[in-house]
Amino acid sequence: MTRLADLAELVRAPAALSVPGDVLSGAAAAGVLGRRTPALAGASVLLYWAGMAANDWADRRLDAVERPERPIPSGRIHPAAALGVAAGLTAAGLAVAGAAGGRRATAVAVPLAATIWGYDLLAKNTAAGPAVMAACRGLDVLLGASVGPSRGGGGREARPAARGLVRALPAALTVAAHTWTVTALSRREVSGADRRLPRATLAGTALVAATALGRPDPVPVALAAGYAGRYGAAQARVLADPSPARVRAAVGAGITGLPALQGALTARAGNRLLGLAVAAAAPLGRRLARLISPT
């Protein structure tokens, strides 16, 4: 019988703390934060977990050699059960997105789900892998901006949904760029990295942090600096010693540090308290990562 702890390990449950901030930062950038936003964040988490389960199903033979302790190769979860979990979570995520945001949210959620599965089944081990994973996170940010028009003061119709998506595009690209750095590093978790890789990802992290600053404001500045400091330091250690253990630590820092970046983007859009709340997931994620690896 499959244990709940094994399922949590399969879907990297604690890593999902890095997911709601995508939707929140997208909604904040588009100016459409509202009662539907939490449900869209929930849909995003379901799709993320689906991707993790599909990832382990697709990698089950490779993991039997490189990571035999994972749930599928260790025999704790049957491959068919993992595939069923992935499919069920995908269906649930799409259903929640559609119920919360209607056709507009579905129009983003469906390509997001397709890109997640495309990464796991086709792109992961190709040169396009980091770019496809970056697209997943970018679409996740746009999911938060997809809920359509809101109403402005005096009963006037606010900008259409398409304009909200355009406004959220810089935040989506920023999160996507961060994701590219993490994914590029993750491909060297077992073999270790050439020093050129951490040089490139470290430069990318500096650019991402600078992009998240926006106008001079102490909250996004502090959050972006915290993000760059912790994740950048982990990459600097890879530059000094590009061993598999250091690479895995940097990948973990990139995953658990993402809420700080999302918080900076949310605060940059004028939602400082929400930005701080989003960033608060980062230290909690680091604690939970000691129990279940996010990578």
VMD Tcl script that draws the C-alpha trace (Angstrom):
set ca {
  {0.00 0.00 0.00}
  {1.36 3.42 -0.98}
  {2.06 5.62 2.01}
  {1.26 9.31 2.12}
  {4.92 10.04 2.87}
  {5.93 8.23 -0.32}
  {3.46 10.27 -2.38}
  {4.77 13.45 -0.77}
  {8.28 12.46 -1.81}
  {7.11 11.58 -5.33}
  {5.60 15.01 -5.93}
  {8.29 16.89 -3.93}
  {5.51 18.30 -1.74}
  {7.55 20.99 0.08}
  {8.81 22.43 -3.21}
  {5.22 23.46 -3.96}
  {5.76 26.37 -1.58}
  {7.63 27.97 -4.48}
  {4.55 27.77 -6.73}
  {1.72 30.05 -5.45}
  {4.02 33.06 -5.71}
  {4.01 32.66 -9.49}
  {0.27 33.24 -9.67}
  {0.31 35.97 -7.02}
  {3.09 37.92 -8.72}
  {1.31 37.62 -12.07}
  {-2.01 38.76 -10.64}
  {-0.32 41.66 -8.84}
  {1.48 42.79 -11.98}
  {-1.76 42.64 -13.98}
  {-3.78 44.41 -11.28}
  {-6.27 41.54 -10.98}
  {-5.63 40.23 -7.46}
  {-8.98 39.06 -6.15}
  {-11.08 36.24 -4.78}
  {-10.24 33.94 -7.70}
  {-6.47 34.24 -7.24}
  {-6.11 31.68 -4.40}
  {-7.96 29.04 -6.45}
  {-5.68 29.68 -9.41}
  {-2.70 29.30 -7.08}
  {-4.16 25.96 -5.97}
  {-4.50 24.87 -9.59}
  {-0.88 25.82 -10.13}
  {0.23 23.64 -7.21}
  {-1.74 20.67 -8.56}
  {-0.10 21.03 -11.98}
  {3.33 21.35 -10.36}
  {2.82 18.16 -8.38}
  {1.60 16.45 -11.55}
  {4.83 17.44 -13.26}
  {6.94 16.03 -10.44}
  {5.12 12.68 -10.56}
  {5.37 12.55 -14.36}
  {9.07 13.40 -14.09}
  {9.79 10.42 -11.85}
  {7.70 8.11 -14.02}
  {9.62 9.20 -17.12}
  {12.96 8.84 -15.31}
  {12.21 5.55 -13.57}
  {14.85 3.53 -15.47}
  {17.54 6.18 -15.15}
  {16.74 6.65 -11.46}
  {17.13 2.90 -10.91}
  {20.82 3.47 -11.69}
  {21.49 7.00 -10.46}
  {18.94 7.49 -7.65}
  {17.68 4.09 -6.53}
  {16.37 5.58 -3.29}
  {13.54 7.45 -5.06}
  {9.97 6.14 -4.59}
  {9.60 4.32 -7.94}
  {12.98 2.51 -8.26}
  {12.91 1.65 -4.55}
  {9.60 -0.16 -5.08}
  {7.61 2.05 -2.72}
  {5.42 3.35 -5.57}
  {4.51 1.32 -8.65}
  {5.20 3.08 -11.99}
  {1.55 2.76 -13.02}
  {0.46 4.39 -9.77}
  {2.87 7.29 -10.34}
  {1.52 7.80 -13.85}
  {-2.02 7.72 -12.51}
  {-1.15 10.31 -9.87}
  {0.36 12.56 -12.54}
  {-2.68 12.26 -14.80}
  {-5.14 12.75 -11.95}
  {-3.37 15.83 -10.63}
  {-3.23 17.28 -14.14}
  {-6.98 16.81 -14.60}
  {-7.64 18.30 -11.16}
  {-5.44 21.30 -11.86}
  {-7.16 22.04 -15.15}
  {-10.58 21.64 -13.55}
  {-9.76 24.02 -10.71}
  {-8.30 26.59 -13.10}
  {-11.39 26.43 -15.29}
  {-13.77 26.69 -12.35}
  {-11.89 29.66 -10.92}
  {-11.05 31.63 -14.04}
  {-13.28 30.30 -16.79}
  {-12.18 30.15 -20.40}
  {-9.43 32.72 -19.99}
  {-7.69 30.75 -17.25}
  {-8.19 27.50 -19.14}
  {-6.59 29.08 -22.19}
  {-3.40 29.48 -20.14}
  {-3.68 26.35 -17.98}
  {-3.96 23.94 -20.91}
  {-0.72 25.13 -22.60}
  {0.92 25.13 -19.17}
  {-0.05 21.49 -18.57}
  {1.03 20.54 -22.09}
  {4.40 22.23 -21.59}
  {4.92 20.45 -18.27}
  {4.27 17.05 -19.84}
  {6.30 17.99 -22.89}
  {9.26 18.77 -20.68}
  {9.01 15.51 -18.73}
  {8.46 13.23 -21.72}
  {10.36 14.91 -24.55}
  {12.47 17.95 -23.81}
  {14.13 17.32 -20.47}
  {17.24 15.61 -21.77}
  {17.63 17.82 -24.83}
  {19.29 21.18 -25.31}
  {15.82 22.74 -25.19}
  {15.15 21.43 -21.69}
  {15.97 24.55 -19.64}
  {14.02 26.79 -22.04}
  {10.95 24.53 -21.89}
  {11.01 24.46 -18.10}
  {11.42 28.24 -18.08}
  {8.32 28.45 -20.27}
  {6.41 26.40 -17.68}
  {7.15 28.92 -14.96}
  {6.47 31.87 -17.23}
  {3.05 30.48 -18.12}
  {2.42 29.87 -14.43}
  {2.91 33.57 -13.75}
  {0.57 34.43 -16.62}
  {-2.05 32.10 -15.15}
  {-2.41 34.58 -12.30}
  {-3.02 37.38 -14.80}
  {-5.59 35.43 -16.80}
  {-8.72 36.03 -14.75}
  {-10.02 38.75 -17.02}
  {-11.17 42.30 -16.50}
  {-11.75 43.83 -13.12}
  {-13.83 46.90 -12.41}
  {-12.36 50.26 -11.69}
  {-13.82 53.07 -9.65}
  {-17.11 54.63 -10.72}
  {-18.25 51.46 -12.49}
  {-15.88 51.94 -15.42}
  {-14.69 48.82 -17.22}
  {-11.02 48.17 -16.56}
  {-8.53 47.08 -19.20}
  {-9.33 43.80 -20.98}
  {-7.71 40.55 -19.92}
  {-5.22 40.64 -22.79}
  {-3.79 43.89 -21.46}
  {-3.39 42.29 -18.04}
  {-1.37 39.49 -19.59}
  {0.86 42.03 -21.29}
  {1.40 43.84 -18.00}
  {2.37 40.57 -16.32}
  {4.81 39.62 -19.08}
  {7.91 41.24 -17.48}
  {7.29 39.33 -14.23}
  {6.76 36.13 -16.23}
  {10.03 36.61 -18.09}
  {11.90 37.32 -14.85}
  {10.66 34.13 -13.20}
  {11.34 32.21 -16.42}
  {14.93 33.46 -16.50}
  {15.46 32.34 -12.91}
  {14.00 28.95 -13.78}
  {16.40 28.61 -16.69}
  {19.35 28.98 -14.31}
  {18.00 26.37 -11.88}
  {17.16 23.88 -14.63}
  {20.52 24.30 -16.31}
  {22.24 23.53 -13.02}
  {19.94 20.61 -12.24}
  {21.16 18.77 -15.35}
  {24.54 18.46 -13.64}
  {23.35 17.21 -10.24}
  {24.80 13.75 -10.79}
  {27.87 14.40 -12.94}
  {29.00 17.76 -11.56}
  {29.41 20.95 -13.58}
  {31.95 22.62 -15.78}
  {32.83 25.98 -14.24}
  {31.44 27.80 -17.28}
  {27.94 26.79 -16.21}
  {27.90 28.45 -12.77}
  {29.50 31.53 -14.32}
  {26.59 31.78 -16.75}
  {23.88 31.06 -14.18}
  {25.42 33.47 -11.66}
  {25.37 36.24 -14.26}
  {21.76 35.35 -15.00}
  {20.86 35.54 -11.30}
  {22.39 39.01 -11.03}
  {20.33 40.16 -14.02}
  {17.15 38.60 -12.62}
  {17.64 40.33 -9.27}
  {18.26 43.68 -10.94}
  {15.10 43.26 -13.02}
  {13.04 42.56 -9.91}
  {14.03 45.82 -8.22}
  {11.83 48.17 -10.25}
  {11.52 51.63 -8.81}
  {13.51 52.45 -5.65}
  {11.49 50.87 -2.84}
  {12.98 49.25 0.26}
  {10.74 46.16 0.22}
  {11.44 44.83 -3.30}
  {15.07 45.93 -2.97}
  {15.49 43.95 0.27}
  {13.72 40.88 -1.09}
  {15.64 40.91 -4.37}
  {18.91 41.34 -2.47}
  {18.05 38.41 -0.20}
  {17.21 36.25 -3.19}
  {20.44 37.15 -5.00}
  {22.56 36.78 -1.89}
  {21.47 33.27 -0.93}
  {21.10 31.76 -4.40}
  {24.15 33.61 -5.69}
  {26.29 32.38 -2.81}
  {25.27 28.78 -3.53}
  {26.30 29.20 -7.18}
  {29.56 30.82 -6.15}
  {30.34 27.68 -4.14}
  {29.72 25.63 -7.29}
  {32.15 27.89 -9.12}
  {34.77 27.12 -6.49}
  {33.96 23.40 -6.34}
  {31.69 22.14 -9.17}
  {31.04 18.76 -7.51}
  {27.63 17.05 -7.68}
  {26.90 17.81 -4.02}
  {27.54 21.53 -4.50}
  {25.42 21.56 -7.65}
  {22.53 19.86 -5.84}
  {22.81 22.40 -3.03}
  {22.66 25.26 -5.54}
  {19.61 23.76 -7.22}
  {17.93 23.44 -3.84}
  {18.79 27.07 -3.07}
  {17.29 28.12 -6.38}
  {14.05 26.27 -5.72}
  {13.60 27.34 -2.10}
  {14.79 30.88 -2.83}
  {12.24 31.54 -5.57}
  {9.57 32.90 -3.15}
  {11.89 35.79 -2.30}
  {12.05 36.71 -5.99}
  {8.29 36.31 -6.38}
  {7.81 38.46 -3.29}
  {10.02 41.18 -4.78}
  {7.96 41.15 -7.99}
  {4.71 41.29 -6.03}
  {5.97 44.16 -3.89}
  {7.24 45.95 -6.99}
  {3.66 45.95 -8.28}
  {2.59 47.89 -5.19}
  {1.56 45.01 -2.92}
  {4.28 45.22 -0.28}
  {2.60 43.25 2.51}
  {1.60 40.46 0.13}
  {5.13 40.46 -1.26}
  {6.53 39.95 2.23}
  {4.02 37.15 2.83}
  {5.04 35.42 -0.40}
  {8.72 35.72 0.51}
  {8.02 34.19 3.93}
  {7.59 30.83 2.19}
  {11.34 30.75 1.48}
  {12.62 29.95 5.00}
  {9.76 27.48 5.54}
  {10.66 25.75 2.29}
  {14.28 25.47 3.37}
  {13.24 23.77 6.61}
  {10.95 21.32 4.86}
  {13.65 20.60 2.28}
  {15.63 18.95 5.06}
  {12.85 16.37 5.31}
  {12.03 15.89 1.62}
  {14.48 16.89 -1.08}
  {13.05 19.48 -3.49}
  {15.26 18.17 -6.33}
}
mol new
graphics top color blue
foreach p $ca { graphics top sphere $p radius 0.5 }
foreach p [lrange $ca 0 end-1] q [lrange $ca 1 end] { graphics top cylinder $p $q radius 0.2 }
display resetview
